[in-house]
């Protein structure tokens, strides 16, 4: 979403996960000197010691991982070139429905609320998304822009792109629920293994229910360091 031409640029992707985004970017620009993509394992909350600043820093889906978001935003600012751009993408982790089909007692809602509660207890919020614009503006970025997109869970959306995204999100819930709940529910919320297993089974059932239409609001915030 940041208005940049990636050609010849130095780009950092924070929380890259499988690395699919930088790998695709590298494939699109094979003329960059190899290796045009490299992976670093580091703690982004420690002091940065970068050899040179970046043209673009991209940060996506780090909710529940960061203790001090304003400090991270400031470090991003300090490690951008003048005129460089930052982009944050993060879901607001409150599951909702626009037609009232998702009830507060639904297992998916129970899981998401439990995850937020557990992350709050360890000081790593699951809901940084609504605060990104304020943090970016507070770090002295200019040309700040924010947008909110709908992200369905399930294949119920009529729009083809949203249907595809929702199908992938359904798979994410089905495949990921045990990982989502394993440590946070047992070790932080002190649920028994039996209680966690029951919730996981209820989530699997809820995700397959075609009569409910859950979604997340995804926040995208961009800002530019003054030239």
Secondary structure by P-SEA (a helix, b strand, c coil): ccccccccccccccccccaaaaaaaaaaccccccccbbbbbccccccccccccccbbbbcccccccccaaaaaaaaaaaccccbbbbbbbcccbbbbcccccccccaaaaaaaaaaaaaaaaccccccccaaaaaaaaacccbbbbbbbbbbcccccccaaaaaaaaaaaaaaaacccccccccccccccccaaaaaaaaaaaaaaaacccbbbbbbbbbbbbbccc
